[in-house]
Amino acid sequence: MRLFQGRVFGLARFYLRDREEARDVAQEAFIRIYRNLGTLEVGSNFTAWALRITRNCAIDRLRHIEARPPTGELPDDDQLVESPGTTGAFEDPVGENQQLLQRALALLSAAHREMILLKDIQGLEQHEIAEMLSLPLGTVKTRASRARVELARRILELDPSYGTS
């Protein structure tokens, strides 16, 4: 569990965009993983299998949330896409780049955002993603390529000077 808790929580957080909901989903995912260990085929990739269970738990939770009426609660500060202006003399280029990336990711389609997360952030291989999402390998390759192009385009739209300094 310790080896995968960050990845499971990160994936759940990506889908739910709420820290507490993601914690609940991560816990549910680990319970399902434990209960279904006997169904994991010998030679299968445990990481892809565990992340597929996590993804399914997150999607189930999203369906449950959408069925509930909104409570009117405001999102956490760290969930807001807009970045606060820099007021001090020192700027954090890593933080600024992270904010730019988050804003650009928010503009991508769900399929492209998911592809960037699974391939580039979670580090899964394309064949693992294909298995996880039940898609042909060619579709995954195409989506991954298009997602990167779209992400680059969105970053440049948000900050035309990005990468020129």
Order of alpha helices (4+ residues) and beta strands (2+ residues): alpha-alpha-alpha-alpha-alpha-alpha-alpha
